[in-house]
Amino acid sequence: MTAGLVTLFAMLAFVAITVWVFFIKKKEDFDEQAHLPLDEDDKQDGNKERSS
């Protein structure tokens, strides 16, 4: 009985996270977050060029 409830809770949590990621969260947020590593590399490269 307990194992069934744990499985049900895990499945509901998975479905809730999936719905939140794909339907509720804005695409613009993901795009902005996806470019963060690239923006940081650009800033570091700019600092190296200025110090040379």
PQR file of N, CA, C, O and H, with PARSE charges and radii, in Angstrom:
ATOM      1  N   MET A   1       0.824  -1.200   0.000 -0.4000 1.5000
ATOM      2  CA  MET A   1       0.000   0.000   0.000 -0.0000 2.0000
ATOM      3  C   MET A   1       0.867   1.262   0.000  0.5500 1.7000
ATOM      4  O   MET A   1       0.611   2.184  -0.775 -0.5500 1.4000
ATOM      5  N   THR A   2       1.869   1.313   0.845 -0.4000 1.5000
ATOM      6  CA  THR A   2       2.734   2.479   0.942 -0.0000 2.0000
ATOM      7  C   THR A   2       3.535   2.678  -0.348  0.5500 1.7000
ATOM      8  O   THR A   2       3.716   3.807  -0.802 -0.5500 1.4000
ATOM      9  H   THR A   2       2.077   0.565   1.475  0.4000 1.0000
ATOM     10  N   ALA A   3       4.009   1.585  -0.928 -0.4000 1.5000
ATOM     11  CA  ALA A   3       4.780   1.684  -2.168 -0.0000 2.0000
ATOM     12  C   ALA A   3       3.917   2.272  -3.285  0.5500 1.7000
ATOM     13  O   ALA A   3       4.409   3.039  -4.112 -0.5500 1.4000
ATOM     14  H   ALA A   3       3.862   0.667  -0.559  0.4000 1.0000
ATOM     15  N   GLY A   4       2.658   1.920  -3.307 -0.4000 1.5000
ATOM     16  CA  GLY A   4       1.746   2.459  -4.309 -0.0000 2.0000
ATOM     17  C   GLY A   4       1.541   3.958  -4.150  0.5500 1.7000
ATOM     18  O   GLY A   4       1.464   4.688  -5.139 -0.5500 1.4000
ATOM     19  H   GLY A   4       2.259   1.296  -2.635  0.4000 1.0000
ATOM     20  N   LEU A   5       1.454   4.414  -2.907 -0.4000 1.5000
ATOM     21  CA  LEU A   5       1.293   5.845  -2.655 -0.0000 2.0000
ATOM     22  C   LEU A   5       2.553   6.620  -3.030  0.5500 1.7000
ATOM     23  O   LEU A   5       2.463   7.721  -3.572 -0.5500 1.4000
ATOM     24  H   LEU A   5       1.517   3.821  -2.104  0.4000 1.0000
ATOM     25  N   VAL A   6       3.709   6.062  -2.752 -0.4000 1.5000
ATOM     26  CA  VAL A   6       4.967   6.710  -3.121 -0.0000 2.0000
ATOM     27  C   VAL A   6       5.075   6.799  -4.635  0.5500 1.7000
ATOM     28  O   VAL A   6       5.476   7.831  -5.173 -0.5500 1.4000
ATOM     29  H   VAL A   6       3.782   5.167  -2.312  0.4000 1.0000
ATOM     30  N   THR A   7       4.719   5.727  -5.319 -0.4000 1.5000
ATOM     31  CA  THR A   7       4.749   5.729  -6.784 -0.0000 2.0000
ATOM     32  C   THR A   7       3.777   6.763  -7.340  0.5500 1.7000
ATOM     33  O   THR A   7       4.113   7.493  -8.272 -0.5500 1.4000
ATOM     34  H   THR A   7       4.393   4.889  -4.882  0.4000 1.0000
ATOM     35  N   LEU A   8       2.593   6.827  -6.781 -0.4000 1.5000
ATOM     36  CA  LEU A   8       1.592   7.803  -7.225 -0.0000 2.0000
ATOM     37  C   LEU A   8       2.089   9.229  -6.994  0.5500 1.7000
ATOM     38  O   LEU A   8       1.942  10.082  -7.870 -0.5500 1.4000
ATOM     39  H   LEU A   8       2.320   6.234  -6.024  0.4000 1.0000
ATOM     40  N   PHE A   9       2.677   9.497  -5.823 -0.4000 1.5000
ATOM     41  CA  PHE A   9       3.210  10.823  -5.530 -0.0000 2.0000
ATOM     42  C   PHE A   9       4.332  11.191  -6.498  0.5500 1.7000
ATOM     43  O   PHE A   9       4.379  12.319  -6.990 -0.5500 1.4000
ATOM     44  H   PHE A   9       2.797   8.804  -5.112  0.4000 1.0000
ATOM     45  N   ALA A  10       5.233  10.249  -6.775 -0.4000 1.5000
ATOM     46  CA  ALA A  10       6.336  10.510  -7.703 -0.0000 2.0000
ATOM     47  C   ALA A  10       5.808  10.798  -9.105  0.5500 1.7000
ATOM     48  O   ALA A  10       6.312  11.693  -9.783 -0.5500 1.4000
ATOM     49  H   ALA A  10       5.194   9.333  -6.376  0.4000 1.0000
ATOM     50  N   MET A  11       4.814  10.059  -9.539 -0.4000 1.5000
ATOM     51  CA  MET A  11       4.238  10.271 -10.866 -0.0000 2.0000
ATOM     52  C   MET A  11       3.552  11.636 -10.944  0.5500 1.7000
ATOM     53  O   MET A  11       3.699  12.348 -11.938 -0.5500 1.4000
ATOM     54  H   MET A  11       4.405   9.331  -8.988  0.4000 1.0000
ATOM     55  N   LEU A  12       2.811  12.000  -9.910 -0.4000 1.5000
ATOM     56  CA  LEU A  12       2.146  13.307  -9.896 -0.0000 2.0000
ATOM     57  C   LEU A  12       3.162  14.448  -9.867  0.5500 1.7000
ATOM     58  O   LEU A  12       2.961  15.470 -10.522 -0.5500 1.4000
ATOM     59  H   LEU A  12       2.692  11.422  -9.103  0.4000 1.0000
ATOM     60  N   ALA A  13       4.239  14.284  -9.123 -0.4000 1.5000
ATOM     61  CA  ALA A  13       5.279  15.306  -9.083 -0.0000 2.0000
ATOM     62  C   ALA A  13       5.921  15.452 -10.453  0.5500 1.7000
ATOM     63  O   ALA A  13       6.161  16.573 -10.900 -0.5500 1.4000
ATOM     64  H   ALA A  13       4.403  13.454  -8.591  0.4000 1.0000
ATOM     65  N   PHE A  14       6.202  14.350 -11.127 -0.4000 1.5000
ATOM     66  CA  PHE A  14       6.785  14.392 -12.469 -0.0000 2.0000
ATOM     67  C   PHE A  14       5.859  15.111 -13.442  0.5500 1.7000
ATOM     68  O   PHE A  14       6.306  15.959 -14.215 -0.5500 1.4000
ATOM     69  H   PHE A  14       6.007  13.439 -10.764  0.4000 1.0000
ATOM     70  N   VAL A  15       4.594  14.781 -13.408 -0.4000 1.5000
ATOM     71  CA  VAL A  15       3.631  15.412 -14.315 -0.0000 2.0000
ATOM     72  C   VAL A  15       3.513  16.903 -13.999  0.5500 1.7000
ATOM     73  O   VAL A  15       3.438  17.720 -14.918 -0.5500 1.4000
ATOM     74  H   VAL A  15       4.232  14.093 -12.780  0.4000 1.0000
ATOM     75  N   ALA A  16       3.496  17.268 -12.727 -0.4000 1.5000
ATOM     76  CA  ALA A  16       3.378  18.676 -12.356 -0.0000 2.0000
ATOM     77  C   ALA A  16       4.596  19.466 -12.827  0.5500 1.7000
ATOM     78  O   ALA A  16       4.440  20.569 -13.351 -0.5500 1.4000
ATOM     79  H   ALA A  16       3.557  16.604 -11.981  0.4000 1.0000
ATOM     80  N   ILE A  17       5.788  18.935 -12.656 -0.4000 1.5000
ATOM     81  CA  ILE A  17       6.996  19.620 -13.105 -0.0000 2.0000
ATOM     82  C   ILE A  17       7.014  19.743 -14.619  0.5500 1.7000
ATOM     83  O   ILE A  17       7.388  20.786 -15.155 -0.5500 1.4000
ATOM     84  H   ILE A  17       5.915  18.038 -12.231  0.4000 1.0000
ATOM     85  N   THR A  18       6.613  18.689 -15.308 -0.4000 1.5000
ATOM     86  CA  THR A  18       6.580  18.713 -16.768 -0.0000 2.0000
ATOM     87  C   THR A  18       5.601  19.767 -17.274  0.5500 1.7000
ATOM     88  O   THR A  18       5.919  20.513 -18.200 -0.5500 1.4000
ATOM     89  H   THR A  18       6.309  17.842 -14.873  0.4000 1.0000
ATOM     90  N   VAL A  19       4.428  19.836 -16.683 -0.4000 1.5000
ATOM     91  CA  VAL A  19       3.435  20.838 -17.087 -0.0000 2.0000
ATOM     92  C   VAL A  19       3.979  22.241 -16.819  0.5500 1.7000
ATOM     93  O   VAL A  19       3.823  23.135 -17.651 -0.5500 1.4000
ATOM     94  H   VAL A  19       4.169  19.230 -15.930  0.4000 1.0000
ATOM     95  N   TRP A  20       4.613  22.437 -15.666 -0.4000 1.5000
ATOM     96  CA  TRP A  20       5.166  23.751 -15.328 -0.0000 2.0000
ATOM     97  C   TRP A  20       6.241  24.176 -16.319  0.5500 1.7000
ATOM     98  O   TRP A  20       6.273  25.329 -16.749 -0.5500 1.4000
ATOM     99  H   TRP A  20       4.739  21.711 -14.990  0.4000 1.0000
ATOM    100  N   VAL A  21       7.109  23.258 -16.678 -0.4000 1.5000
ATOM    101  CA  VAL A  21       8.222  23.594 -17.568 -0.0000 2.0000
ATOM    102  C   VAL A  21       7.733  23.894 -18.982  0.5500 1.7000
ATOM    103  O   VAL A  21       8.160  24.874 -19.592 -0.5500 1.4000
ATOM    104  H   VAL A  21       7.083  22.321 -16.329  0.4000 1.0000
ATOM    105  N   PHE A  22       6.849  23.063 -19.501 -0.4000 1.5000
ATOM    106  CA  PHE A  22       6.489  23.191 -20.902 -0.0000 2.0000
ATOM    107  C   PHE A  22       5.295  24.093 -21.178  0.5500 1.7000
ATOM    108  O   PHE A  22       5.136  24.559 -22.307 -0.5500 1.4000
ATOM    109  H   PHE A  22       6.502  22.267 -19.006  0.4000 1.0000
ATOM    110  N   PHE A  23       4.456  24.353 -20.192 -0.4000 1.5000
ATOM    111  CA  PHE A  23       3.255  25.117 -20.482 -0.0000 2.0000
ATOM    112  C   PHE A  23       3.136  26.415 -19.688  0.5500 1.7000
ATOM    113  O   PHE A  23       2.505  27.358 -20.164 -0.5500 1.4000
ATOM    114  H   PHE A  23       4.585  23.975 -19.275  0.4000 1.0000
ATOM    115  N   ILE A  24       3.709  26.491 -18.518 -0.4000 1.5000
ATOM    116  CA  ILE A  24       3.509  27.662 -17.681 -0.0000 2.0000
ATOM    117  C   ILE A  24       4.691  28.623 -17.771  0.5500 1.7000
ATOM    118  O   ILE A  24       4.491  29.829 -17.920 -0.5500 1.4000
ATOM    119  H   ILE A  24       4.221  25.725 -18.131  0.4000 1.0000
ATOM    120  N   LYS A  25       5.901  28.119 -17.686 -0.4000 1.5000
ATOM    121  CA  LYS A  25       7.079  28.978 -17.700 -0.0000 2.0000
ATOM    122  C   LYS A  25       7.224  29.601 -19.081  0.5500 1.7000
ATOM    123  O   LYS A  25       6.986  28.946 -20.096 -0.5500 1.4000
ATOM    124  H   LYS A  25       6.064  27.140 -17.565  0.4000 1.0000
ATOM    125  N   LYS A  26       7.617  30.870 -19.111 -0.4000 1.5000
ATOM    126  CA  LYS A  26       7.714  31.592 -20.373 -0.0000 2.0000
ATOM    127  C   LYS A  26       8.945  31.174 -21.161  0.5500 1.7000
ATOM    128  O   LYS A  26      10.009  30.935 -20.589 -0.5500 1.4000
ATOM    129  H   LYS A  26       7.810  31.402 -18.287  0.4000 1.0000
ATOM    130  N   LYS A  27       8.794  31.090 -22.463 -0.4000 1.5000
ATOM    131  CA  LYS A  27       9.905  30.740 -23.347 -0.0000 2.0000
ATOM    132  C   LYS A  27      11.004  31.793 -23.272  0.5500 1.7000
ATOM    133  O   LYS A  27      12.184  31.463 -23.390 -0.5500 1.4000
ATOM    134  H   LYS A  27       7.930  31.284 -22.927  0.4000 1.0000
ATOM    135  N   GLU A  28      10.634  33.039 -23.080 -0.4000 1.5000
ATOM    136  CA  GLU A  28      11.627  34.100 -23.008 -0.0000 2.0000
ATOM    137  C   GLU A  28      12.584  33.880 -21.831  0.5500 1.7000
ATOM    138  O   GLU A  28      13.777  34.165 -21.930 -0.5500 1.4000
ATOM    139  H   GLU A  28       9.676  33.306 -22.984  0.4000 1.0000
ATOM    140  N   ASP A  29      12.049  33.371 -20.724 -0.4000 1.5000
ATOM    141  CA  ASP A  29      12.899  33.093 -19.564 -0.0000 2.0000
ATOM    142  C   ASP A  29      13.945  32.040 -19.900  0.5500 1.7000
ATOM    143  O   ASP A  29      15.114  32.177 -19.540 -0.5500 1.4000
ATOM    144  H   ASP A  29      11.080  33.139 -20.644  0.4000 1.0000
ATOM    145  N   PHE A  30      13.517  30.988 -20.593 -0.4000 1.5000
ATOM    146  CA  PHE A  30      14.453  29.935 -20.968 -0.0000 2.0000
ATOM    147  C   PHE A  30      15.500  30.460 -21.945  0.5500 1.7000
ATOM    148  O   PHE A  30      16.678  30.124 -21.826 -0.5500 1.4000
ATOM    149  H   PHE A  30      12.567  30.877 -20.886  0.4000 1.0000
ATOM    150  N   ASP A  31      15.085  31.277 -22.903 -0.4000 1.5000
ATOM    151  CA  ASP A  31      16.035  31.830 -23.869 -0.0000 2.0000
ATOM    152  C   ASP A  31      17.072  32.702 -23.172  0.5500 1.7000
ATOM    153  O   ASP A  31      18.261  32.634 -23.486 -0.5500 1.4000
ATOM    154  H   ASP A  31      14.128  31.550 -22.999  0.4000 1.0000
ATOM    155  N   GLU A  32      16.623  33.518 -22.232 -0.4000 1.5000
ATOM    156  CA  GLU A  32      17.546  34.382 -21.493 -0.0000 2.0000
ATOM    157  C   GLU A  32      18.534  33.543 -20.675  0.5500 1.7000
ATOM    158  O   GLU A  32      19.731  33.831 -20.657 -0.5500 1.4000
ATOM    159  H   GLU A  32      15.658  33.574 -21.977  0.4000 1.0000
ATOM    160  N   GLN A  33      18.038  32.523 -20.012 -0.4000 1.5000
ATOM    161  CA  GLN A  33      18.896  31.662 -19.202 -0.0000 2.0000
ATOM    162  C   GLN A  33      19.852  30.850 -20.072  0.5500 1.7000
ATOM    163  O   GLN A  33      20.971  30.555 -19.652 -0.5500 1.4000
ATOM    164  H   GLN A  33      17.066  32.288 -20.026  0.4000 1.0000
ATOM    165  N   ALA A  34      19.427  30.493 -21.261 -0.4000 1.5000
ATOM    166  CA  ALA A  34      20.283  29.713 -22.153 -0.0000 2.0000
ATOM    167  C   ALA A  34      21.481  30.524 -22.627  0.5500 1.7000
ATOM    168  O   ALA A  34      22.536  29.958 -22.914 -0.5500 1.4000
ATOM    169  H   ALA A  34      18.518  30.732 -21.602  0.4000 1.0000
ATOM    170  N   HIS A  35      21.334  31.842 -22.713 -0.4000 1.5000
ATOM    171  CA  HIS A  35      22.420  32.693 -23.197 -0.0000 2.0000
ATOM    172  C   HIS A  35      23.341  33.199 -22.090  0.5500 1.7000
ATOM    173  O   HIS A  35      24.351  33.840 -22.381 -0.5500 1.4000
ATOM    174  H   HIS A  35      20.477  32.302 -22.480  0.4000 1.0000
ATOM    175  N   LEU A  36      23.016  32.927 -20.834 -0.4000 1.5000
ATOM    176  CA  LEU A  36      23.836  33.421 -19.728 -0.0000 2.0000
ATOM    177  C   LEU A  36      25.289  32.952 -19.803  0.5500 1.7000
ATOM    178  O   LEU A  36      26.183  33.779 -19.625 -0.5500 1.4000
ATOM    179  H   LEU A  36      22.195  32.406 -20.597  0.4000 1.0000
ATOM    180  N   PRO A  37      25.574  31.676 -20.054 -0.5600 1.5000
ATOM    181  CA  PRO A  37      26.986  31.273 -20.137  0.2800 2.0000
ATOM    182  C   PRO A  37      27.732  31.985 -21.267  0.5500 1.7000
ATOM    183  O   PRO A  37      28.908  32.321 -21.124 -0.5500 1.4000
ATOM    184  N   LEU A  38      27.057  32.211 -22.372 -0.4000 1.5000
ATOM    185  CA  LEU A  38      27.690  32.891 -23.501 -0.0000 2.0000
ATOM    186  C   LEU A  38      27.960  34.349 -23.165  0.5500 1.7000
ATOM    187  O   LEU A  38      29.007  34.882 -23.532 -0.5500 1.4000
ATOM    188  H   LEU A  38      26.101  31.938 -22.489  0.4000 1.0000
ATOM    189  N   ASP A  39      27.038  34.997 -22.478 -0.4000 1.5000
ATOM    190  CA  ASP A  39      27.222  36.391 -22.090 -0.0000 2.0000
ATOM    191  C   ASP A  39      28.389  36.530 -21.120  0.5500 1.7000
ATOM    192  O   ASP A  39      29.163  37.483 -21.214 -0.5500 1.4000
ATOM    193  H   ASP A  39      26.187  34.564 -22.180  0.4000 1.0000
ATOM    194  N   GLU A  40      28.520  35.595 -20.196 -0.4000 1.5000
ATOM    195  CA  GLU A  40      29.610  35.658 -19.225 -0.0000 2.0000
ATOM    196  C   GLU A  40      30.956  35.469 -19.920  0.5500 1.7000
ATOM    197  O   GLU A  40      31.927  36.138 -19.567 -0.5500 1.4000
ATOM    198  H   GLU A  40      27.892  34.821 -20.119  0.4000 1.0000
ATOM    199  N   ASP A  41      31.031  34.561 -20.908 -0.4000 1.5000
ATOM    200  CA  ASP A  41      32.269  34.371 -21.663 -0.0000 2.0000
ATOM    201  C   ASP A  41      32.640  35.635 -22.418  0.5500 1.7000
ATOM    202  O   ASP A  41      33.816  35.990 -22.488 -0.5500 1.4000
ATOM    203  H   ASP A  41      30.242  34.017 -21.195  0.4000 1.0000
ATOM    204  N   ASP A  42      31.655  36.318 -22.982 -0.4000 1.5000
ATOM    205  CA  ASP A  42      31.917  37.564 -23.704 -0.0000 2.0000
ATOM    206  C   ASP A  42      32.486  38.622 -22.758  0.5500 1.7000
ATOM    207  O   ASP A  42      33.393  39.366 -23.131 -0.5500 1.4000
ATOM    208  H   ASP A  42      30.699  36.030 -22.925  0.4000 1.0000
ATOM    209  N   LYS A  43      31.962  38.690 -21.548 -0.4000 1.5000
ATOM    210  CA  LYS A  43      32.450  39.668 -20.577 -0.0000 2.0000
ATOM    211  C   LYS A  43      33.892  39.359 -20.188  0.5500 1.7000
ATOM    212  O   LYS A  43      34.710  40.270 -20.064 -0.5500 1.4000
ATOM    213  H   LYS A  43      31.225  38.086 -21.245  0.4000 1.0000
ATOM    214  N   GLN A  44      34.209  38.077 -19.996 -0.4000 1.5000
ATOM    215  CA  GLN A  44      35.568  37.702 -19.620 -0.0000 2.0000
ATOM    216  C   GLN A  44      36.532  37.981 -20.762  0.5500 1.7000
ATOM    217  O   GLN A  44      37.640  38.463 -20.527 -0.5500 1.4000
ATOM    218  H   GLN A  44      33.544  37.336 -20.097  0.4000 1.0000
ATOM    219  N   ASP A  45      36.131  37.687 -21.996 -0.4000 1.5000
ATOM    220  CA  ASP A  45      36.989  37.962 -23.153 -0.0000 2.0000
ATOM    221  C   ASP A  45      37.242  39.464 -23.287  0.5500 1.7000
ATOM    222  O   ASP A  45      38.350  39.878 -23.628 -0.5500 1.4000
ATOM    223  H   ASP A  45      35.231  37.296 -22.187  0.4000 1.0000
ATOM    224  N   GLY A  46      36.239  40.264 -23.027 -0.4000 1.5000
ATOM    225  CA  GLY A  46      36.392  41.711 -23.102 -0.0000 2.0000
ATOM    226  C   GLY A  46      37.357  42.217 -22.051  0.5500 1.7000
ATOM    227  O   GLY A  46      38.135  43.135 -22.313 -0.5500 1.4000
ATOM    228  H   GLY A  46      35.339  39.928 -22.750  0.4000 1.0000
ATOM    229  N   ASN A  47      37.318  41.630 -20.863 -0.4000 1.5000
ATOM    230  CA  ASN A  47      38.236  42.049 -19.805 -0.0000 2.0000
ATOM    231  C   ASN A  47      39.679  41.682 -20.155  0.5500 1.7000
ATOM    232  O   ASN A  47      40.592  42.448 -19.848 -0.5500 1.4000
ATOM    233  H   ASN A  47      36.686  40.885 -20.650  0.4000 1.0000
ATOM    234  N   LYS A  48      39.903  40.539 -20.784 -0.4000 1.5000
ATOM    235  CA  LYS A  48      41.247  40.130 -21.158 -0.0000 2.0000
ATOM    236  C   LYS A  48      41.823  41.058 -22.226  0.5500 1.7000
ATOM    237  O   LYS A  48      43.004  41.404 -22.190 -0.5500 1.4000
ATOM    238  H   LYS A  48      39.161  39.917 -21.034  0.4000 1.0000
ATOM    239  N   GLU A  49      40.978  41.454 -23.174 -0.4000 1.5000
ATOM    240  CA  GLU A  49      41.445  42.323 -24.258 -0.0000 2.0000
ATOM    241  C   GLU A  49      41.809  43.702 -23.714  0.5500 1.7000
ATOM    242  O   GLU A  49      42.780  44.309 -24.165 -0.5500 1.4000
ATOM    243  H   GLU A  49      40.019  41.173 -23.203  0.4000 1.0000
ATOM    244  N   ARG A  50      41.038  44.200 -22.748 -0.4000 1.5000
ATOM    245  CA  ARG A  50      41.291  45.522 -22.183 -0.0000 2.0000
ATOM    246  C   ARG A  50      42.574  45.537 -21.365  0.5500 1.7000
ATOM    247  O   ARG A  50      43.288  46.539 -21.352 -0.5500 1.4000
ATOM    248  H   ARG A  50      40.249  43.707 -22.381  0.4000 1.0000
ATOM    249  N   SER A  51      42.872  44.438 -20.683 -0.4000 1.5000
ATOM    250  CA  SER A  51      44.049  44.417 -19.822 -0.0000 2.0000
ATOM    251  C   SER A  51      45.337  44.198 -20.613  0.5500 1.7000
ATOM    252  O   SER A  51      46.427  44.430 -20.090 -0.5500 1.4000
ATOM    253  H   SER A  51      42.291  43.624 -20.693  0.4000 1.0000
ATOM    254  N   SER A  52      45.229  43.758 -21.855 -0.4000 1.5000
ATOM    255  CA  SER A  52      46.434  43.510 -22.661 -0.0000 2.0000
ATOM    256  C   SER A  52      47.015  44.790 -23.215  0.5500 1.7000
ATOM    257  O   SER A  52      48.028  44.757 -23.914 -0.5500 1.4000
ATOM    258  H   SER A  52      44.344  43.569 -22.280  0.4000 1.0000
TER
END
